[in-house]
């Protein structure tokens, strides 16, 4: 029996130990390298995984890697995506799963970030660790943060913003506009001062726009 393989176990030797029913207990080497004493009665059962326990980890790993398209520089996740368009595997970020398979556990307080800005990418060479602040700074520097009407809870859109600025130039007060568009006085003021919705060009009709002095605005 020495050297024979059963499942992921290879029999190394008879330990000399016996079960209560006089069954042989063998010392076996698992395919992962672990050594374990195993009863002969268990080695014979083909329906059992017959491993040291690593098979429970290997099967999800095989499933994970089977959902990756490696045909391009970015290894794109072909499985489930979350609402943000990022890969998801068994409820966990696919990029985080990849990192932990390749490099080990992600420490508390850190996130797995992308150098390539491809949300579906799980190529470990395109991943790095950073804090939440690092992630936000990376988004800002790469101009990836949601803006204007891309933000799900936004009441306004780019067209309405231009309308607001035009109506302000025509004499509407901040208060009037806040009622018309059902948003706050301060948001209207920020839009007209180009402090909010800055990604929207002021528009041709606003090219000569000069904001009233704060003392005049307070009267509106």
KOLROPA-969481 format. One record per residue (C-alpha): residue in three letters; y, x, z. Coordinates in steps of 0.02 Angstrom, whole numbers, plus 50000, padded with zeros to 5 digits. Layout:
// residues N
     r       Y       X       Z
   Ala       Y       X       Z
...
This chain:
// residues 220
     r       Y       X       Z
   Unk   50000   50000   50000
   Unk   50116   50148   50026
   Unk   50247   50155   49888
   Unk   50220   49976   49831
   Unk   50372   49864   49806
   Unk   50393   49687   49870
   Unk   50558   49605   49828
   Unk   50689   49735   49872
   Unk   50574   49824   49995
   Unk   50470   49979   49959
   Unk   50333   50016   50087
   Unk   50354   50189   50164
   Unk   50216   50190   50295
   Unk   50113   50092   50419
   Unk   50204   50098   50585
   Unk   50044   50075   50683
   Unk   50120   49920   50764
   Unk   50036   49751   50751
   Unk   50091   49571   50771
   Unk   50011   49452   50896
   Unk   49889   49399   50760
   Unk   49849   49582   50720
   Unk   49956   49583   50563
   Unk   50016   49753   50500
   Unk   50198   49802   50522
   Unk   50262   49921   50387
   Unk   50415   50031   50383
   Unk   50506   49984   50223
   Unk   50656   50049   50128
   Unk   50771   49916   50054
   Unk   50850   49947   49883
   Unk   51018   49965   49972
   Unk   50949   50113   50072
   Unk   50922   50029   50240
   Unk   50758   50058   50332
   Unk   50674   49912   50421
   Unk   50508   49868   50499
   Unk   50434   49716   50411
   Unk   50278   49612   50442
   Unk   50151   49610   50302
   Unk   50148   49419   50309
   Unk   50333   49417   50259
   Unk   50315   49545   50120
   Unk   50187   49434   50032
   Unk   50299   49279   50023
   Unk   50379   49281   49850
   Unk   50495   49136   49891
   Unk   50583   49245   50022
   Unk   50726   49364   49973
   Unk   50628   49509   50053
   Unk   50778   49618   50089
   Unk   50867   49684   50243
   Unk   50997   49546   50219
   Unk   51099   49633   50084
   Unk   51038   49509   49951
   Unk   51150   49376   50029
   Unk   51297   49490   49990
   Unk   51235   49547   49821
   Unk   51217   49372   49746
   Unk   51401   49323   49773
   Unk   51452   49493   49706
   Unk   51350   49468   49547
   Unk   51426   49294   49529
   Unk   51601   49365   49556
   Unk   51587   49502   49424
   Unk   51509   49379   49300
   Unk   51675   49285   49296
   Unk   51780   49432   49237
   Unk   51828   49469   49056
   Unk   51839   49658   49040
   Unk   51877   49659   48853
   Unk   52059   49709   48882
   Unk   52154   49830   48992
   Unk   52186   49687   49113
   Unk   52020   49619   49178
   Unk   52056   49433   49171
   Unk   51977   49311   49291
   Unk   51887   49171   49196
   Unk   51842   49068   49349
   Unk   51944   48945   49452
   Unk   52132   48968   49465
   Unk   52246   48911   49606
   Unk   52405   48811   49577
   Unk   52503   48972   49553
   Unk   52388   49031   49412
   Unk   52301   49165   49516
   Unk   52112   49185   49517
   Unk   52016   49105   49660
   Unk   51837   49142   49716
   Unk   51757   49037   49854
   Unk   51929   48991   49921
   Unk   51993   49171   49924
   Unk   52110   49261   49805
   Unk   52005   49344   49669
   Unk   52115   49499   49675
   Unk   52083   49514   49863
   Unk   51895   49494   49837
   Unk   51901   49631   49705
   Unk   51998   49747   49820
   Unk   51874   49723   49962
   Unk   51723   49751   49848
   Unk   51800   49910   49778
   Unk   51902   49983   49922
   Unk   51859   49892   50084
   Unk   51941   49765   50198
   Unk   52124   49719   50177
   Unk   52213   49751   50342
   Unk   52306   49609   50428
   Unk   52484   49591   50368
   Unk   52449   49661   50194
   Unk   52430   49574   50028
   Unk   52349   49627   49864
   Unk   52487   49645   49733
   Unk   52485   49677   49544
   Unk   52566   49819   49449
   Unk   52535   49729   49283
   Unk   52610   49559   49332
   Unk   52461   49471   49253
   Unk   52410   49338   49378
   Unk   52234   49327   49310
   Unk   52205   49515   49315
   Unk   52080   49584   49441
   Unk   52066   49761   49372
   Unk   52062   49868   49531
   Unk   52169   49999   49444
   Unk   52307   49869   49429
   Unk   52305   49820   49613
   Unk   52396   49891   49763
   Unk   52425   49840   49943
   Unk   52593   49787   50014
   Unk   52675   49677   50143
   Unk   52749   49504   50112
   Unk   52920   49588   50103
   Unk   52853   49711   49973
   Unk   52787   49563   49872
   Unk   52954   49472   49876
   Unk   53049   49631   49831
   Unk   52928   49664   49688
   Unk   52956   49487   49621
   Unk   53144   49507   49630
   Unk   53146   49678   49547
   Unk   53034   49614   49407
   Unk   53128   49449   49392
   Unk   52969   49347   49423
   Unk   53029   49228   49557
   Unk   53038   49043   49512
   Unk   53210   48986   49459
   Unk   53299   48822   49434
   Unk   53190   48684   49365
   Unk   53035   48797   49381
   Unk   53043   48764   49569
   Unk   52934   48612   49600
   Unk   53053   48527   49723
   Unk   53208   48550   49615
   Unk   53312   48391   49589
   Unk   53420   48469   49454
   Unk   53383   48555   49291
   Unk   53479   48675   49180
   Unk   53561   48537   49077
   Unk   53625   48447   49233
   Unk   53695   48610   49299
   Unk   53801   48630   49143
   Unk   53856   48449   49157
   Unk   53910   48477   49336
   Unk   54015   48628   49289
   Unk   54093   48534   49144
   Unk   54135   48382   49252
   Unk   54210   48495   49384
   Unk   54326   48569   49252
   Unk   54374   48393   49202
   Unk   54434   48357   49378
   Unk   54284   48289   49473
   Unk   54279   48344   49655
   Unk   54131   48426   49740
   Unk   54108   48267   49841
   Unk   54109   48158   49684
   Unk   53979   48268   49602
   Unk   53868   48275   49756
   Unk   53861   48084   49755
   Unk   53831   48072   49567
   Unk   53688   48197   49569
   Unk   53624   48156   49744
   Unk   53631   48336   49806
   Unk   53732   48421   49942
   Unk   53917   48463   49933
   Unk   53873   48646   49963
   Unk   53750   48654   49819
   Unk   53880   48581   49701
   Unk   54007   48709   49760
   Unk   53881   48849   49738
   Unk   53841   48791   49561
   Unk   54025   48781   49513
   Unk   54060   48953   49588
   Unk   53906   49020   49497
   Unk   53826   49070   49662
   Unk   53682   48948   49634
   Unk   53583   48930   49473
   Unk   53655   49098   49418
   Unk   53522   49114   49284
   Unk   53609   48973   49188
   Unk   53752   49042   49082
   Unk   53917   48959   49123
   Unk   53923   48889   48948
   Unk   54061   48892   48818
   Unk   54154   48751   48903
   Unk   54165   48855   49063
   Unk   54220   49019   48984
   Unk   54397   49001   49053
   Unk   54346   48917   49215
   Unk   54442   48972   49370
   Unk   54378   48906   49537
   Unk   54510   48821   49646
   Unk   54561   48916   49803
   Unk   54459   48878   49958
   Unk   54608   48791   50035
   Unk   54610   48668   49891
   Unk   54422   48646   49891
   Unk   54421   48595   50073
   Unk   54528   48446   50027
   Unk   54389   48383   49912
